[in-house]
């Protein structure tokens, strides 16, 4: 030792060992350390000492290995605890979260805990590109890569194409940017992607990149899968909650629509004024839809004119244009429903479709429905909305039903107007006929009296006794005059009966017929009449003045 290190004693102030024992501590083929024993005096190691020292070194190796294993186990426990805590935090956050991007941010945070220094990215499919929506902050130190991700990755990029085909996560060891067609990703050694399916369709992809790990271990794969599955379940739950909320909103809207429609139906039955009917239908539609306005268009002299309007159109210039009207054939949103007689629902209204775009650039959604009256288009029911809205089946059903009911109400109003006109015409005709009947009856009485009077005078002027033939002739004249007088009285009775109020009651038609039959038998005893009578009902009517009625 002194010859090997000449200055050892000078530098340390100690004496070089005269005898030494160097004992390696080895466990499982792995060296763990060395035990060195130095002696200042010459020493011969006996077999017992050698055995003891070897045993001591072996026991120390076992103790050190146990300590190492204990430390590894403790670190594993700490790692698992951190993983569980991260999962718990993610689960708790996901339970009350309904925003998809917020859930993705939570998942990125969890992966940051489970894989320190990793890069987590959440992509959504937009058209034919995968675009980054959520990412870890470390990407900001790689501006070229971040810009590339924001610009979008093609669908045929291998790391995206494979999970889309299989629906399973992909783990790539020994990442090769050129082979994977992924520019500016040289810093990464391993990459994994997890497809996120909602309702059987891949809507997003969750990706993880590791910079200092050459291969994915079984444990790392399991952890990444667990996070992906948790995120997928959270997204499915969120989507289910969204759909339930949408269904509840739709059910509420349907309930309100039914209530409003029931009220509208009742109101439509109380009036026959077309302006009031159209106004109430427009009010119902406005109460059920988001901000916008409603117009009822009609064709007047070859132009679309607003017959009724409810709500501010949101642009003074547009209002002026509406008041001026539009030529028929230049507004597809109105012309098409008029021609096809079918409703037109536009979820995404094109401002350049009908008028100058600057007039309707604030309009997002439009519904136009033809109003049919007696099989003809009476007008167009137009409902533009300012905000985006997809016309659901419930929306369309409510609008179609409302417009159909409006058409029926307008038909009824037209029929009522025609009936009123016919009634007025009939009443006028009846009044004229009544006046004519009264006048004729009055005018006929004088010549009848003359016939009766002068017939009597003529008979008295003739010598008695009269011949049988002459006597019979005078009887015929007298009987005819009496019959004519009866007919005149009947005409006057009919004239007076039309002015008398009706007194409806049950009338036995059999008794009416029997009275009429008896009266005919008395007045026409010489006539042979064959009466054939079936069973007659009892009806509601006004009794006459004849006996037995």
Secondary structure, 3 states (H helix, E strand, C coil): CCCCCCCHHHHHCCCCCCEEEEEEEEECCEEEEEEEEEECCCCCCCHHHHHHHHHHHHHHHHHHHHHHHHHHHHHHHHHHHHHHHHHHHHHHHHHCCCCHHHHHHHHHHHHHHHCCCCEEEEEEEECCEEEEEEECHHHHHCHHHHHHHHHCEECCCHHHHHHHHHCCCEEEECCCCCCCCCCCCCCCCEEEEEEEEECCEEEEEEEEEECCCCCCCHHHHHHHHHHHHHHHHHHHHHHHHHHHHHHHHHHHHHHHHHHHHHHHHHHHCCCCCHHHHHHHHHHHHHHHCCCEEEEEEEEECCEEEEEEEECCCCCHHHHHHHHHCEECCCCHHHHHHHHHCCCEEECCCCCCCCCCHHHHCCCCEEEEEEEEECCEEEEEEEEEECCCCCCCHHHHHHHHHHHHHHHHHHHHHHHHHHHHHHHHHHHHHHHHHHHHHHHHHHHHHHHHHHHHHHHHHHHHHCCCCCCHHHHHHHHHHHHHHHHHHHHHHHHHHHHHHCCCCCCCEEEEHHHHHHHHHHHHHHHCCCCCCCCCCCCCCEEEECCCCCCCC
